[in-house]
């Protein structure tokens, strides 16, 4: 009997990937709906679309905040 062994073992992420809704991002950034959609439209904040739903990975929000902090520090 042959057992299945994958060619490369599946590596679990160090932290679970959480997807945020636009209202959740609004609350975290304390911004309005239009401001968040402007960030998404200008690709300053990365997102994915699942069907008609827009979701923002938590790492994308963290990267956005870090980038803005770096820009503020450089100014």
Secondary structure as GFF3:
##gff-version 3
##sequence-region A 1 75
A	DSSP	beta_strand	19	20	.	.	.	ID=ss1
A	DSSP	alpha_helix	22	29	.	.	.	ID=ss2
A	DSSP	alpha_helix	33	41	.	.	.	ID=ss3
A	DSSP	beta_strand	48	50	.	.	.	ID=ss4
A	DSSP	beta_strand	53	57	.	.	.	ID=ss5
A	DSSP	alpha_helix	58	74	.	.	.	ID=ss6
###
